[in-house]
């Protein structure tokens, strides 16, 4: 079966498994797991931040970031496509008692002017605008990438208005490989960053929250109350270290295959629109007379899995377990 539902469906390679089994571990809740500490130090240094906190998921790191960057009755600015708004179960309201104001960007990419225009006045009738959340790459934007200069401009507005900047970097490595940007430059733009190891990098589980030592100290308390403390987590952290050291540059292969995959839909009569921003996500809009469920069922019978992504949309995501041979087979299936 060719599985393009997500880049989270990957399985650890033999080399990754060997690294995991050889890991030195301890109790991470007691701060005694040496492999977790190595990972946290490594990823914090990668983006030029003081500290990091290893967590089970990107949803948790995003939710912890919201909790430590806001107060009840605050408001977060993010794009209408953002993961924290669409796919985290209303967590901002439930966990932090904050509201969200949606911006309307280009494939999820908004501008500094959008932020400036949507900051609430200092008036008791309005929620306090306190945080800006940037998602890079943008999942619902077909893997679209925020230009670094745009992020810097947003950061200036945020600093001028005393707003916290948070990066939902579930696929930040895809963005960095696409643009060639220095991760240190991204780190300078954000108070907190959520970085995922279980998507494009292929680790079985885990994300990290990055920030100052003070912020990560507070984040540990929130992780505890959310039930995110893990014990001998070094086995999992070892996989993340392996992924970080071996699976970043190979993301170019995923991007190349996604581009070829997008080209396959150009001549399909049932496809009305294709969104593919040059990373590893392809979104197709299907004609209304071609039900998405029926199309997905037909593909599944032929050995291809994808997911519905809206009423008339389908998302396909390339990853390290999707090979050139599978790409050729996909061509035959779609034909």
Secondary structure, DSSP 8 states (H G I E B T S, - for coil): -EE-S-TT-----HHHHHHHHT-----GGGT--HHHHHHHHHHHHHTT-SEEEEES-HHHHHHHHHHHH--TTEEEEEETT-HHHHSSTTHHHHHH--EEEEE--BTTB--HHHHHHT---S-TTS-EEEEEEEESSBGGGTSB---HHHHHHHHHHHHHTT-EEEEEETTHHHHHHHH---HHHHHTT-SEEEEESSSTT--SS-EEEEE-HHHHHHHHHHHHHTT---SSTHHHHHHHHHHHHHSSTTHHHHHHHHHHHHHHTTT-TTEEEEE--SSSEEEEEE-TTS-HHHHHHHHHHHTEE-EE-SSSEEEEE--TT--HHHHHHHHHHH-
